[in-house]
Structures are given as structure tokens and as C-alpha cells.
Amino acid sequence: MEGPPVARVALLPILALLVLFSSRSFTLMHDCGHNSLFATRWLNRSFGFLLGCLNAIPQYPWSRGHAFHHQHNGNWEKYRGPSALLTCQQFLALSPLRQWFYQFLRHPLMLLPGGLFYLVLKPRLQLFLGIIEWMFATISYCMAGGSPSAVDLPAFWRQLRSNYWYTGGEFLDLLFNNIIVISSWILMGRWLGHGVFWSCYAIVMSFSAAIFICIFFVQHNFQGSYASGSTNWNYLQGALKGSSNLVMPAILNWFSADISLHSIHHLCERIPNYRLRACHNHNANILSGCKSMLISDIPSCFRYILWDDINFQLSSIAEARAATFAHSA
């Protein structure tokens, strides 16, 4: 970061505020994906797209993936969380090097580079690789069928299924998000200087993404979390027993738009963030058995990075190894 030391130190509070506001805007984008922030779907879609551009992530594809999480929360056979957890047996079958790498990628410190990749790099790679995939598929189709007519190619493109988006709407959101985000990077770099812009931007994006990924992770990965398979999975139990409520200071609750009240959110995803606390308090009798955590409890959650599909619980690596040792003894 350029500038004298005093200027760099003075910039830190500003960066911290930008991180917090970025986290809040991401949560508001999340509400738009649930069609809960505004009364109409059009407003949610429009503002969700703009907030997605602000956070450099395509909102529509993200919200569709997030909806899958809500539909299957607690069913770890179908949805393994943002960390793509392995079962205990799958992990123990890996080589020692791959076990170490699996654990390394899920270490809390990896939230920072992981967050930067998640927001800044991944959406750009998705569009680039998807277009390359589309080009090769089109070339292969033309070579196999000679010279397709003007009618044949559009029909082929409509039925083509990409590995990087699922619908035409997702592609358009991804495309226009990339156009706006990359254009803003170029303009901001020219205005502030690319060195200043990228050093500040990388810090804000890394930390804001780390915050919301961390909150999302600990609200589902904790000791005793509901961890069913598909057969006996229950939506209500997934919401009540598979979602925790994080106790935070009021100022952090505002910046996170009360997403820490997560059990009530999973009971009814259409509750907007500005009604979550009232609904949580009104239904305190239903939510009394839900897991509550303090910020100091967060580090312990990062131990639970395996799914025990025999005992239907989340497990730490140490617990999985101990259970295997006890069974073989």
C-alpha cells in the first residue's frame, strides 16, 4: 500500500468500515435472493443484482445455490456445506498427504485467501471457462454435423447444459455482473492508481467474505448439529437443531443484518432481516432448544469438518481417527 506510514494507519479504520458495510450489503443481497427485502420480486431481483455487483458476486446464481441449502439443510447426504465435507470413511481412505491437504484447506486462516477467491476470482473463472466450454461444444457439434443451419444452432444452444451455469438467466446475470465489476475495477484503478485500489480492494473483499463465510459455517457446523441422511431427514429438525444462533454485540448484528438469528431464518426464509429479531423473540418458546453460541465459541466449530454418516453427526478428525482405532483394537 502506497503512502507514508501515518496515512496507511489512518486508512485502517476506513477499511474496517468498508469491510463491515460490505458484509451488510452481502446479507441484504441474501435477503433479495429470498425475495424478502422488498415487497415485489422485481425490486428484489433488481437490487439483488446491484448488491451482487457491489460484492463482485453474481446474485442470481448465488441465490439459486443458496436456495438448495435451505431446501436440504441438515441433510448432509445432499448438501455438504460450503466446505464440501467428506464422510469419516472417505477422509480416512485418503492418503496422509491428501488428509493433511483436506484439513489445511478448511483451517480458519484459509478464510482470507478463500474469501478473495470466492468473490474476486471464482465468478470471472466461471464465465471464462463456461464460454470456452460453449465454444468447444459448438465447434464439436458443427464438425459432427457438417454445416448446421441457422435453425439448428440456436436449438443446440438451448439444450446445451453448462457445468458453470444452469439456466439462461444465470448466464445473463453472470455475464452482466462480470461486465460491470471488471469495468468498475478498471475505472477505480485509473482513478486511485492500481496499486492503491487493489491493495485496499483485496483487503476489503478478503475480510468481508471471510466474515460471512465464517458466520455461515459456524451456524451449521457445530457439536451436536443435526446431521441426517436423506432417509429420515426432517425439515423442521434441520431448522431447529441444524442452525445455531450467534450472540453478538448490537453493532455487529446491524452490520450482519441480524443473520445471526439463524434458526428463525431457516424456519421461514421469507422473514426480512428487519423482522428477524421480533419474530425470534415472539417464538422464543419454539426456539428455546436451539443452539446458541458466543463469538468465543467460533474456533471450536472449525473442528467439525467431517460427516459421520453412520452415527449421523458431525465429527472432528480426531474423533474419526479415535473411533477407527477403537473399532480395530
C-alpha positions as CSV (number, residue, x, y, z in Angstrom):
1,M,0.0,0.0,0.0
2,E,1.5,3.4,-1.1
3,G,1.8,6.5,1.1
4,P,3.5,7.5,4.3
5,P,3.1,5.3,7.4
6,V,0.7,7.7,9.1
7,A,-1.6,7.8,6.1
8,R,-1.6,4.0,6.0
9,V,-2.5,3.7,9.7
10,A,-5.3,6.3,9.2
11,L,-6.7,4.3,6.4
12,L,-7.2,1.2,8.6
13,P,-10.5,2.4,10.3
14,I,-11.9,3.3,6.8
15,L,-11.0,-0.2,5.5
16,A,-12.6,-1.8,8.6
17,L,-15.8,0.2,8.0
18,L,-15.8,-0.8,4.3
19,V,-15.4,-4.5,5.4
20,L,-18.4,-4.2,7.7
21,F,-20.6,-2.3,5.1
22,S,-19.6,-5.0,2.5
23,S,-20.8,-7.7,4.9
24,R,-24.1,-5.9,5.5
25,S,-24.6,-5.4,1.7
26,F,-24.0,-9.1,1.2
27,T,-26.6,-10.0,3.8
28,L,-29.1,-7.6,2.1
29,M,-28.3,-9.3,-1.2
30,H,-29.0,-12.6,0.5
31,D,-32.5,-11.3,1.5
32,C,-33.1,-10.2,-2.1
33,G,-32.4,-13.8,-3.1
34,H,-35.2,-15.0,-0.7
35,N,-37.5,-12.2,-2.1
36,S,-37.8,-10.9,1.4
37,L,-36.2,-7.5,1.4
38,F,-38.8,-5.8,-0.8
39,A,-42.5,-6.5,-1.4
40,T,-42.1,-7.3,-5.2
41,R,-40.0,-9.9,-6.9
42,W,-38.9,-7.3,-9.5
43,L,-37.4,-5.0,-6.8
44,N,-35.7,-7.9,-5.1
45,R,-34.2,-9.0,-8.4
46,S,-33.0,-5.6,-9.4
47,F,-31.5,-4.5,-6.1
48,G,-30.1,-8.0,-5.6
49,F,-28.2,-7.7,-8.9
50,L,-26.8,-4.3,-7.9
51,L,-25.8,-5.5,-4.5
52,G,-24.2,-8.5,-6.2
53,C,-22.1,-6.1,-8.4
54,L,-21.1,-4.3,-5.2
55,N,-19.8,-7.5,-3.7
56,A,-18.5,-8.8,-7.1
57,I,-20.6,-11.9,-7.0
58,P,-23.5,-12.8,-9.4
59,Q,-26.5,-12.6,-7.2
60,Y,-29.0,-14.8,-9.1
61,P,-26.8,-17.9,-9.5
62,W,-25.7,-17.5,-5.9
63,S,-29.3,-17.2,-4.6
64,R,-30.3,-20.3,-6.5
65,G,-27.5,-22.3,-4.9
66,H,-28.4,-20.9,-1.5
67,A,-32.0,-21.9,-2.0
68,F,-30.7,-25.5,-2.4
69,H,-29.1,-25.2,1.0
70,H,-32.3,-24.1,2.6
71,Q,-34.2,-26.9,0.9
72,H,-31.8,-29.6,2.3
73,N,-30.4,-28.0,5.5
74,G,-29.4,-30.8,7.9
75,N,-29.4,-33.4,5.1
76,W,-25.6,-33.8,4.8
77,E,-26.0,-36.6,2.3
78,K,-27.3,-34.0,-0.2
79,Y,-25.7,-30.8,0.9
80,R,-22.2,-30.9,2.5
81,G,-21.9,-27.2,3.2
82,P,-19.6,-24.6,1.7
83,S,-16.6,-26.6,2.8
84,A,-17.8,-29.7,0.8
85,L,-17.3,-32.1,3.8
86,L,-16.3,-35.7,3.3
87,T,-17.7,-38.5,5.4
88,C,-15.4,-40.0,8.0
89,Q,-14.8,-43.1,5.9
90,Q,-14.0,-41.1,2.8
91,F,-11.5,-39.0,4.7
92,L,-9.8,-41.9,6.4
93,A,-9.4,-43.6,3.0
94,L,-7.3,-40.7,1.7
95,S,-3.5,-40.8,1.7
96,P,-1.8,-39.0,4.6
97,L,-0.8,-36.1,2.3
98,R,-4.4,-35.7,1.0
99,Q,-5.7,-35.8,4.6
100,W,-3.3,-33.0,5.5
101,F,-4.4,-31.0,2.5
102,Y,-8.1,-31.5,3.2
103,Q,-7.5,-30.3,6.8
104,F,-5.3,-27.4,5.6
105,L,-8.0,-26.1,3.2
106,R,-10.5,-26.0,6.0
107,H,-8.3,-24.2,8.5
108,P,-9.8,-20.9,9.7
109,L,-6.9,-18.9,8.3
110,M,-7.8,-20.1,4.8
111,L,-11.0,-18.0,5.1
112,L,-9.0,-15.0,3.9
113,P,-7.5,-16.3,0.6
114,G,-10.6,-18.4,0.2
115,G,-12.8,-15.3,0.6
116,L,-10.8,-13.5,-2.0
117,F,-11.1,-16.4,-4.4
118,Y,-14.8,-16.7,-3.8
119,L,-15.6,-13.1,-4.6
120,V,-12.9,-11.8,-6.9
121,L,-11.7,-14.8,-8.9
122,K,-14.4,-17.5,-9.0
123,P,-17.1,-15.6,-10.9
124,R,-14.6,-14.5,-13.5
125,L,-13.3,-18.1,-13.9
126,Q,-16.9,-19.4,-14.2
127,L,-17.7,-17.1,-17.1
128,F,-14.4,-17.7,-18.9
129,L,-14.5,-21.4,-18.5
130,G,-18.2,-21.5,-19.4
131,I,-17.6,-19.6,-22.6
132,I,-14.7,-21.9,-23.5
133,E,-16.9,-24.9,-22.9
134,W,-19.6,-23.4,-25.0
135,M,-17.2,-22.7,-27.9
136,F,-15.8,-26.2,-27.9
137,A,-19.2,-27.8,-27.7
138,T,-20.4,-25.6,-30.7
139,I,-17.3,-26.5,-32.7
140,S,-17.7,-30.2,-32.0
141,Y,-21.4,-30.0,-32.9
142,C,-20.6,-28.3,-36.2
143,M,-17.8,-30.7,-37.1
144,A,-20.0,-33.7,-36.3
145,G,-23.0,-32.4,-38.3
146,G,-21.3,-30.7,-41.2
147,S,-22.7,-27.2,-41.6
148,P,-25.8,-26.7,-39.3
149,S,-28.5,-24.3,-40.4
150,A,-29.4,-21.1,-38.7
151,V,-32.2,-23.0,-37.0
152,D,-30.1,-25.9,-35.8
153,L,-27.5,-23.9,-33.8
154,P,-30.0,-22.0,-31.7
155,A,-31.8,-25.2,-30.9
156,F,-28.5,-26.8,-29.9
157,W,-27.5,-23.9,-27.7
158,R,-30.9,-24.0,-25.9
159,Q,-30.5,-27.6,-24.9
160,L,-26.8,-27.3,-24.1
161,R,-26.1,-27.7,-20.3
162,S,-23.1,-25.9,-18.9
163,N,-21.0,-27.0,-16.0
164,Y,-20.8,-23.3,-14.9
165,W,-24.4,-22.2,-15.0
166,Y,-27.7,-24.0,-15.1
167,T,-30.1,-21.6,-16.9
168,G,-30.1,-18.7,-19.3
169,G,-31.0,-16.4,-16.5
170,E,-27.9,-17.5,-14.5
171,F,-25.7,-16.9,-17.6
172,L,-27.0,-13.4,-18.2
173,D,-26.6,-12.5,-14.5
174,L,-23.0,-13.9,-14.6
175,L,-22.2,-12.1,-17.8
176,F,-23.5,-8.6,-16.8
177,N,-22.1,-8.9,-13.3
178,N,-18.7,-9.5,-14.8
179,I,-19.0,-6.6,-17.3
180,I,-20.0,-4.2,-14.5
181,V,-17.5,-5.5,-12.0
182,I,-14.5,-5.6,-14.3
183,S,-15.4,-2.2,-15.7
184,S,-15.5,-0.7,-12.2
185,W,-12.1,-2.3,-11.4
186,I,-10.6,-0.6,-14.5
187,L,-12.2,2.8,-13.6
188,M,-11.3,2.7,-10.0
189,G,-7.7,1.6,-10.8
190,R,-7.3,4.6,-13.2
191,W,-8.8,7.0,-10.6
192,L,-6.9,5.9,-7.5
193,G,-4.0,4.1,-9.1
194,H,-4.0,0.4,-9.5
195,G,-1.6,-0.2,-6.6
196,V,-3.7,1.7,-4.0
197,F,-7.0,0.4,-5.4
198,W,-6.0,-3.3,-5.5
199,S,-4.3,-3.3,-2.1
200,C,-7.4,-1.8,-0.4
201,Y,-9.9,-3.8,-2.5
202,A,-8.2,-7.1,-1.8
203,I,-8.2,-6.4,2.0
204,V,-11.9,-5.4,2.0
205,M,-13.0,-8.3,-0.2
206,S,-10.9,-10.9,1.7
207,F,-12.1,-9.9,5.2
208,S,-15.8,-9.3,4.3
209,A,-16.0,-12.7,2.5
210,A,-14.2,-14.3,5.5
211,I,-16.7,-12.8,7.9
212,F,-19.9,-14.1,6.1
213,I,-18.4,-17.4,5.2
214,C,-17.3,-17.8,8.8
215,I,-20.8,-16.9,10.2
216,F,-22.4,-19.2,7.7
217,F,-20.1,-22.1,8.6
218,V,-20.5,-21.9,12.4
219,Q,-24.2,-21.6,12.1
220,H,-24.4,-25.1,10.7
221,N,-21.1,-26.8,11.7
222,F,-21.1,-27.2,15.5
223,Q,-21.0,-30.0,18.0
224,G,-24.4,-31.7,18.1
225,S,-25.7,-30.2,14.9
226,Y,-28.5,-32.1,13.2
227,A,-26.7,-34.2,10.6
228,S,-29.2,-36.6,9.0
229,G,-29.1,-38.6,5.7
230,S,-31.8,-38.4,3.1
231,T,-33.9,-41.3,4.5
232,N,-35.1,-39.8,7.8
233,W,-34.3,-36.1,7.2
234,N,-36.8,-33.6,8.6
235,Y,-37.0,-30.0,7.5
236,L,-38.2,-28.7,10.9
237,Q,-35.4,-30.5,12.8
238,G,-32.9,-29.2,10.2
239,A,-34.0,-25.6,11.0
240,L,-34.2,-26.0,14.8
241,K,-31.4,-28.4,15.5
242,G,-29.2,-27.8,12.4
243,S,-28.9,-24.0,12.7
244,S,-27.3,-22.1,15.6
245,N,-27.9,-18.5,16.8
246,L,-24.7,-16.5,17.3
247,V,-24.8,-14.0,20.2
248,M,-23.0,-10.8,19.1
249,P,-22.9,-7.1,20.1
250,A,-25.7,-5.0,18.7
251,I,-23.4,-3.1,16.3
252,L,-22.3,-6.4,14.7
253,N,-25.9,-7.5,14.5
254,W,-26.7,-4.4,12.5
255,F,-23.8,-4.9,10.1
256,S,-24.8,-8.5,9.6
257,A,-28.5,-7.6,9.3
258,D,-29.4,-10.0,12.2
259,I,-28.5,-13.1,10.1
260,S,-27.0,-14.4,13.4
261,L,-30.6,-15.3,14.4
262,H,-30.4,-18.2,12.0
263,S,-32.9,-20.7,13.4
264,I,-35.9,-18.5,12.7
265,H,-34.5,-17.6,9.3
266,H,-34.4,-21.3,8.4
267,L,-37.9,-21.8,9.8
268,C,-39.2,-19.1,7.4
269,E,-36.8,-17.7,4.9
270,R,-39.3,-15.0,3.8
271,I,-38.9,-13.1,7.0
272,P,-36.9,-9.9,6.1
273,N,-33.8,-9.1,8.2
274,Y,-35.6,-6.2,9.9
275,R,-38.2,-8.5,11.3
276,L,-36.0,-11.4,12.3
277,R,-35.4,-10.3,15.9
278,A,-39.1,-9.6,16.6
279,C,-40.0,-13.0,15.1
280,H,-37.2,-14.7,17.1
281,N,-38.4,-13.1,20.3
282,H,-42.1,-13.9,19.6
283,N,-41.3,-17.6,19.0
284,A,-38.8,-17.9,21.9
285,N,-40.7,-21.0,23.2
286,I,-40.2,-22.8,19.9
287,L,-36.5,-21.8,19.7
288,S,-35.6,-22.4,23.3
289,G,-33.8,-25.7,22.4
290,C,-31.8,-24.2,19.5
291,K,-28.0,-23.9,19.8
292,S,-26.8,-20.5,21.0
293,M,-23.1,-19.6,20.6
294,L,-20.8,-16.8,21.7
295,I,-18.1,-15.4,19.4
296,S,-15.6,-17.1,21.6
297,D,-17.2,-20.5,20.6
298,I,-16.4,-19.9,16.9
299,P,-12.9,-21.5,16.8
300,S,-14.3,-24.8,18.2
301,C,-16.7,-25.1,15.3
302,F,-13.8,-25.4,12.8
303,R,-13.0,-28.9,14.2
304,Y,-16.3,-30.3,12.8
305,I,-15.3,-30.8,9.2
306,L,-16.4,-34.4,8.7
307,W,-19.8,-36.0,8.4
308,D,-20.3,-39.3,10.3
309,D,-22.9,-41.0,8.1
310,I,-23.1,-44.0,10.4
311,N,-23.9,-42.1,13.7
312,F,-25.5,-39.2,11.8
313,Q,-23.4,-36.4,13.4
314,L,-20.7,-34.0,12.5
315,S,-17.3,-35.2,13.6
316,S,-13.8,-33.8,14.1
317,I,-10.8,-35.6,12.5
318,A,-9.5,-36.6,15.9
319,E,-12.9,-38.2,16.8
320,A,-13.0,-40.1,13.5
321,R,-9.5,-41.5,14.0
322,A,-10.2,-42.4,17.6
323,A,-13.4,-44.2,16.6
324,T,-11.5,-46.2,13.9
325,F,-8.7,-47.0,16.3
326,A,-11.2,-48.2,19.0
327,H,-13.1,-50.3,16.4
328,S,-9.9,-52.0,15.2
329,A,-8.5,-52.6,18.7
